[in-house]
Amino acid sequence: MVTTEWLDIYDEQDQHLGICERSEVHRLGHWHHTFHCWLIRDTSEGRQLVFQQRHPDKDTFPDMYDITAAGHLSAGETFIEAAREIQEELGVPLHYEQLTHLLDVRDETIGSTRHGAFIDREVSSVFGAFSPYELQQYQLQVDEVSGIFEAPLKAMIELYQGTRDKVMASGVYTTDSTPTIHKLTVQREQFVPHEGNYCIDVFQKLLTL
């Protein structure tokens, strides 16, 4: 049995209009709220940015690298409740009280999926948090996430500033029978795109946490 997901919808001034089914929200282009959480980890090699790889069956941006954990706010849901996305996607117990609010952004994306065209208009509240976990300790949601990775935060800022074209990263894939660290290089084009200076602004704030 398929469960219908309902979202709160808003006008251009962020005034609440009512609720709508998620598929209709994206078809009609209603503004709605989302939760973003970027995790960082301090190591002997410096501060690392933790990010995920999206599942190949995702409707939008399959296989691309993305925010550590993110999701839509269901109708009536608070950000305290939305922090559940961290445990659902990554399988580690981080709670809202451990998060630091970084910024809010408005983002508009127009594209298409296997189900047709979509207009995604989001007001995203972006949070950051320190992760005490090694990559092998994550219990990833296998139908949503293909892998979990980390790369030097300063190098990621340089990647988005255009002063380097690739960054060395380490990661673990959900397809591994036992968690194994893989070394690979990542490029900006492999990450889900965001409007403006979203990534530079977020990463620089994470650097000062």
C-alpha positions in Angstrom: 0.0 0.0 0.0 1.5 3.4 -1.1 1.3 6.1 1.5 0.6 9.6 0.2 3.0 12.2 1.4 1.5 15.7 2.1 3.6 18.9 2.3 2.8 22.4 3.5 2.8 24.9 0.6 3.6 28.6 0.7 3.4 31.7 -1.5 6.4 33.8 -2.7 6.3 35.7 0.7 6.5 32.4 2.5 2.9 32.7 3.7 1.2 29.3 4.4 -1.4 28.4 1.7 -2.4 24.9 2.8 -1.2 21.3 2.1 -0.7 19.4 -1.1 0.4 16.0 -2.2 4.2 15.9 -2.8 3.8 14.8 -6.5 1.5 17.7 -7.1 3.8 20.2 -5.2 6.5 19.4 -7.7 4.2 19.3 -10.8 2.6 22.7 -10.0 5.7 24.3 -8.6 4.5 25.2 -5.1 7.0 26.6 -2.6 7.7 24.2 0.3 10.2 23.7 3.1 13.2 21.3 3.2 15.8 20.3 5.7 19.5 20.1 4.8 22.2 18.8 7.2 25.9 18.7 6.3 28.2 16.7 8.6 31.8 17.4 9.2 34.5 15.4 11.0 37.8 16.6 12.5 40.7 14.2 11.8 44.5 14.3 12.0 44.4 15.3 8.4 42.1 18.2 9.0 38.4 18.9 8.8 36.5 16.6 6.5 33.2 17.2 4.7 30.9 14.1 4.8 28.5 13.7 1.8 26.4 11.0 0.3 25.9 9.5 -3.2 22.3 9.3 -4.3 20.8 6.0 -5.3 20.7 5.2 -9.1 16.9 4.8 -8.9 16.3 8.3 -7.5 13.9 10.4 -9.8 16.2 13.4 -9.7 20.0 13.5 -10.0 20.6 9.7 -9.7 24.1 8.6 -8.7 25.2 12.2 -8.0 26.9 13.3 -4.8 24.7 15.3 -2.4 24.1 16.8 1.0 24.9 14.4 3.8 21.2 14.1 4.8 18.2 16.0 3.5 14.5 15.8 3.1 11.2 17.5 2.8 9.2 18.7 5.8 5.9 16.8 5.9 2.7 18.8 6.6 2.8 20.1 10.1 6.4 18.8 10.8 8.9 20.8 12.7 12.7 20.9 12.1 13.2 19.0 15.3 11.2 16.2 13.8 12.8 16.6 10.4 16.2 15.8 11.9 14.9 12.2 11.7 16.3 12.2 8.1 19.8 11.8 9.5 19.0 8.5 11.2 16.7 7.3 8.4 19.3 7.9 5.7 22.6 7.3 7.5 21.7 5.1 10.4 23.4 7.2 13.1 21.8 8.8 16.1 22.3 12.6 15.7 19.6 14.8 17.2 18.4 18.3 16.5 20.1 19.7 19.6 23.5 18.7 18.1 22.9 20.7 14.9 23.9 24.3 14.2 21.7 26.4 11.9 23.9 27.9 9.2 21.5 29.7 6.8 18.3 29.6 4.9 18.1 29.6 1.1 15.5 29.8 -1.6 16.2 27.5 -4.6 14.2 26.9 -7.8 15.0 23.9 -10.1 13.1 23.1 -13.3 13.8 19.7 -14.9 12.3 16.3 -15.7 12.2 12.8 -14.3 11.0 9.5 -15.6 7.6 10.6 -14.4 7.5 13.9 -16.3 8.5 17.5 -15.8 8.9 19.0 -12.3 9.3 22.5 -10.8 11.0 22.3 -7.5 10.7 25.5 -5.4 12.3 25.0 -2.0 13.0 27.2 1.1 15.8 25.2 2.7 17.0 25.5 6.2 20.6 24.4 6.2 22.3 22.9 9.3 25.7 21.6 10.2 26.9 19.2 12.8 30.0 17.4 13.9 30.0 13.6 13.3 31.8 11.3 15.7 31.5 8.4 13.3 34.0 6.7 11.0 32.7 6.0 7.5 32.3 2.3 8.3 30.0 3.0 11.2 27.1 4.4 9.0 24.2 2.1 8.4 23.0 3.5 5.1 19.4 3.4 3.8 20.1 1.1 0.8 17.1 2.2 -1.3 18.0 5.9 -0.9 21.8 6.1 -0.6 24.6 4.4 -2.6 27.5 5.4 -0.4 29.0 7.8 2.2 32.1 9.8 1.5 34.4 12.4 3.0 36.9 14.9 1.6 39.0 17.7 3.0 36.7 20.7 3.6 39.2 23.3 2.5 39.8 21.4 -0.8 36.0 21.3 -1.4 35.9 25.1 -1.0 38.7 25.4 -3.5 36.8 23.0 -5.9 33.7 25.3 -5.8 35.9 28.4 -6.1 37.4 27.0 -9.3 41.0 26.9 -8.1 41.1 23.1 -8.4 39.3 20.7 -10.7 39.2 17.6 -8.5 39.5 16.5 -4.9 40.6 13.2 -3.4 37.9 11.5 -1.3 37.3 8.3 0.7 34.1 6.4 0.7 32.1 3.3 1.6 29.5 1.8 -0.8 26.2 0.1 0.3 27.1 -2.7 -2.2 30.2 -3.7 -0.1 29.6 -7.0 1.7 31.8 -5.6 4.5 32.5 -1.9 4.9 35.7 -1.1 2.8 37.3 2.3 2.4 37.6 3.2 -1.3 39.8 6.1 -2.6 38.5 8.1 -5.5 38.6 11.6 -7.0 35.5 13.7 -7.3 34.7 16.7 -9.5 32.2 19.5 -9.1 30.1 18.3 -12.0 29.4 15.1 -10.0 27.5 17.0 -7.3 23.8 17.9 -7.3 23.7 21.6 -8.5 22.6 24.4 -6.3 21.8 28.0 -7.2 24.3 30.8 -6.6 27.1 30.4 -4.0 25.1 27.9 -1.9 28.0 25.4 -1.5 30.7 28.0 -0.9 28.6 29.8 1.7 27.7 26.6 3.5 31.3 25.2 3.4 32.8 28.4 4.7 30.4 28.4 7.6 31.2 24.8 8.3 34.9 25.7 8.4 34.3 28.1 11.4 32.0 25.8 13.4 
